[in-house]
Amino acid sequence: MIALFARLFALRPLLSFALLGVPVLALVAIGLATVVALKLLFFVVLPIVLLVWLVKSVFRPHDVSASDNL
């Protein structure tokens, strides 16, 4: 069976590229897109969210009456 596939791919290199090359290229493209998305999330979105949270927590008006009840 393996010899049959080897002979088929040797005789028809375009078919072997279509069967083996396209899925490999698709996996490489998906992997690269995942890496880019994670870098974008980690280096752009996360710092912006942390900065917004920090600004909101620093400039939030503190409720004085809540601390008087202690």
Steps between C-alpha positions, in 0.01 A plus 500: 500500500780742589689400186188573298476851647872557444471396137188715456672806644813437293297481181273793576690766695223759464252259658739432786542873556124545494449221752791572734601860432171684543416360846853574619481854365160544662636383836795737470269789415267420791797477735640833387160666530466363853841634599418844358162505678654402834775761466239764417293395800795493737687812387213729391164404651617393847704817572211720385254313724738520797555872440126570482441296817780686680370841395146408606614369836721804574250768396189329640328713764530320832186468709578660837177389667579132437830527689328682793279202570794282605 
